[in-house]
């Protein structure tokens, strides 16, 4: 198994490890895109992710079991949603005493206010709704809280990010801290920022949610990946979103 890890690391150009505490500056994955991919991302007519935004808008206006829709509370185009609040997810949920992701908030609203049956986390419907809602904050600056009741969960997410796992015996930080800017086959490794999620991936030609991307990465490490919505993934999302504080929301971004 050490040989497998060595082969993966050999495919990367070795770069000095960064110190998050001393020299880390958040950078969007857009900085490592090709010119063609960046042009695709910035053009609403060329960006395939906007098909998912449009689907999300349809679902936003669709009536639930009780005859109500998201639009009844938030306007037909989501115009009355608190955009500033969208930049702060995940937020602390007093009811569960845990972090709540934006998709988690959508699930809760769907059940509590529309009377719908629970959606599966990262289902097509849930991803479309999350993409539409987060797109409303496109260009706004991420501002996730890291203190107060969220502080211990941020630390749990950081610990998960830095923990080695799987047959490759690698951590998320190996790729997204130590080898940022290096090439892994056709992919240039970025900081793993989440400011563009849900994002359209060229590799599988569909919009991918955050927890889907986590499981894809862990699968590549030959690790046992978790279900979308798992506490570890929520904590990891919280840490990574806070790690990107100051970056603009780019949903739906285009990534490799």
C-alpha positions in Angstrom: 0.0 0.0 0.0 2.9 2.3 0.6 3.8 1.8 -3.1 0.3 3.0 -4.2 0.8 6.2 -2.1 4.3 6.7 -3.5 3.0 6.4 -7.1 0.3 9.0 -6.4 2.8 11.4 -4.9 5.2 10.8 -7.7 2.6 12.2 -10.1 2.7 15.5 -8.3 5.4 18.2 -8.5 6.7 18.5 -4.9 6.1 21.9 -3.4 6.9 23.1 0.1 4.1 22.6 2.6 2.3 25.7 3.5 1.6 26.8 7.1 -2.0 27.6 7.4 -1.4 29.6 10.5 1.3 31.8 9.0 1.1 32.0 5.3 -2.3 30.8 4.1 -4.2 33.1 1.8 -7.5 31.7 0.4 -7.6 31.4 -3.3 -10.5 30.3 -5.4 -10.2 27.2 -7.6 -10.8 29.6 -10.5 -7.2 30.6 -10.4 -6.1 27.2 -11.6 -8.7 26.9 -14.4 -7.7 27.0 -18.0 -8.7 30.1 -19.9 -11.4 28.1 -21.8 -12.9 26.7 -18.5 -12.9 30.2 -17.0 -14.7 31.7 -19.9 -17.3 28.9 -19.7 -17.8 29.6 -16.0 -18.3 33.3 -16.4 -20.8 33.0 -19.3 -24.2 32.2 -18.0 -25.2 30.9 -21.5 -22.1 28.7 -21.8 -21.9 27.4 -18.2 -23.8 24.1 -18.1 -24.4 24.6 -14.4 -27.1 27.1 -15.1 -29.4 24.3 -16.4 -29.4 23.1 -12.7 -30.0 26.7 -11.5 -33.1 26.8 -13.8 -34.3 23.4 -12.5 -33.8 24.7 -9.0 -36.0 27.7 -9.8 -38.7 25.4 -11.1 -38.6 23.4 -7.8 -38.5 26.6 -5.8 -41.9 27.5 -7.3 -43.4 24.0 -7.2 -46.1 23.3 -4.7 -45.5 20.9 -1.8 -47.8 18.5 -0.2 -49.7 21.2 1.6 -50.1 23.3 -1.5 -47.4 25.9 -0.6 -44.1 26.5 -2.3 -40.8 28.1 -1.3 -41.9 31.1 -3.4 -44.8 31.8 -1.0 -42.2 32.8 1.7 -39.3 34.0 -0.4 -40.8 35.4 -3.7 -41.0 33.7 -7.1 -37.3 34.4 -7.8 -36.1 34.2 -4.2 -35.9 37.9 -4.0 -36.8 38.2 -0.3 -34.2 35.7 0.8 -31.6 37.1 3.2 -28.5 37.1 0.9 -26.2 38.1 3.7 -27.3 35.0 5.6 -26.6 32.8 2.6 -22.9 33.7 2.9 -22.7 32.4 6.4 -23.7 28.7 5.9 -23.1 26.3 7.6 -24.6 28.0 10.6 -25.3 26.8 14.2 -28.7 25.2 14.6 -30.1 25.8 18.1 -32.6 22.9 17.7 -30.0 20.2 17.0 -27.1 22.0 18.7 -25.0 21.2 15.5 -24.0 23.0 12.3 -26.6 23.2 9.6 -25.5 23.3 6.0 -27.5 25.3 3.4 -28.8 22.1 1.9 -29.8 21.0 5.4 -31.8 24.2 5.8 -33.5 23.4 2.5 -34.4 19.9 3.7 -35.8 21.3 6.9 -37.9 23.9 5.1 -39.2 21.4 2.7 -40.5 19.2 5.5 -41.6 21.8 8.0 -43.2 24.4 5.7 -44.2 22.5 2.6 -45.2 19.2 4.3 -43.0 17.2 2.0 -41.5 13.8 2.8 -37.7 13.9 3.6 -35.5 14.3 0.5 -32.4 12.2 0.3 -29.3 14.3 1.0 -27.6 15.2 -2.3 -30.6 14.0 -4.3 -31.0 15.7 -7.7 -33.8 17.8 -6.4 -31.9 18.9 -3.3 -28.8 19.7 -5.4 -30.9 21.8 -7.8 -32.5 23.8 -5.0 -29.2 24.4 -3.3 -27.6 25.5 -6.6 -30.4 27.9 -7.3 -30.4 29.4 -3.8 -26.6 29.7 -3.5 -26.5 31.3 -7.0 -28.6 34.1 -5.6 -25.5 35.1 -3.6 -23.1 34.8 -6.5 -20.4 37.5 -6.0 -21.1 38.0 -2.3 -18.3 37.3 0.2 -18.2 34.1 2.3 -18.5 35.0 6.0 -18.8 31.8 8.0 -18.6 32.1 11.8 -15.8 30.2 13.5 -16.3 31.1 17.2 -19.0 30.6 19.7 -20.9 27.3 19.5 -19.5 26.5 16.1 -15.9 26.6 17.3 -15.6 22.9 18.4 -17.2 21.8 15.1 -14.7 23.8 13.1 -11.9 22.0 14.9 -13.5 18.6 14.2 -13.7 19.5 10.6 -10.0 20.6 10.6 -9.0 17.4 12.3 -10.8 15.4 9.6 -9.2 17.4 6.8 -5.7 16.6 8.3 -6.3 13.0 9.2 -4.7 10.2 7.0 -7.1 7.6 5.8 -7.6 4.8 3.2 -5.1 2.5 1.5 -3.2 5.6 0.2 -2.6 6.7 3.8 -3.2 10.3 2.7 -5.1 13.3 4.1 -7.1 16.0 2.3 -4.4 18.4 3.3 -1.8 16.4 1.3 -3.3 17.5 -2.0 -4.9 20.8 -0.9 -2.1 22.3 1.2 1.2 20.5 0.5 0.8 20.1 -3.3 -1.4 23.1 -4.3 -0.6 24.1 -7.9 0.9 20.7 -8.7 -0.5 18.6 -11.5 -2.2 15.2 -10.8 -2.6 13.8 -14.3 -4.9 16.3 -16.1 -5.9 18.1 -12.9 -4.1 21.0 -11.3 -4.5 20.7 -7.5 -6.2 23.7 -5.8 -6.8 24.6 -2.2 -10.0 22.7 -2.3 -12.1 25.8 -1.7 -15.9 25.4 -1.7 -16.9 28.9 -2.9 -18.1 27.5 -6.2 -20.2 24.7 -5.0 -22.5 23.2 -6.1 -20.2 23.2 -9.1 -20.2 21.8 -12.7 -17.4 19.2 -13.0 -15.9 18.7 -16.4 -14.7 15.2 -15.3 -18.2 13.8 -14.9 -20.2 16.5 -16.8 -22.8 17.2 -14.1 -23.3 19.5 -11.2 -21.7 18.1 -8.1 -22.6 18.9 -4.5 -20.1 19.4 -1.7 -20.6 16.0 0.0 -20.5 14.2 -3.3 -17.1 15.7 -3.9 -15.9 14.6 -0.5 -16.9 11.0 -1.2 -15.3 11.1 -4.7 -12.0 12.2 -3.1 -12.1 9.6 -0.4 -12.9 6.9 -3.0 -9.8 7.9 -4.9 -7.8 7.4 -1.7 -9.4 4.0 -1.4 -10.9 5.0 1.9 -14.4 4.2 3.2 -16.4 7.2 2.3 -19.4 8.3 4.3 -23.0 9.1 3.3 -23.9 12.6 2.3 -25.1 14.6 5.3 -22.9 12.6 7.8 -21.7 14.6 10.8 -18.0 14.3 9.7 -18.9 15.7 6.3 -20.9 18.6 7.7 -18.0 19.5 10.0 -15.6 19.2 7.1 -17.8 21.5 5.0 -18.0 24.0 7.9 -14.2 24.0 8.2 -13.5 24.4 4.5 -16.2 27.1 4.1 -14.6 29.0 7.0 -11.2 28.4 5.4 -12.5 30.3 2.4 -13.8 33.3 4.3 -13.3 36.4 2.1 -13.7 34.6 -1.2 -16.7 35.4 -3.5 -19.4 32.8 -4.1 -19.1 31.5 -7.6 -21.9 29.0 -7.8 -22.2 27.3 -10.2 -18.5 27.3 -10.8 -16.8 25.1 -13.4 -14.1 22.8 -12.1 -12.1 19.8 -13.5 
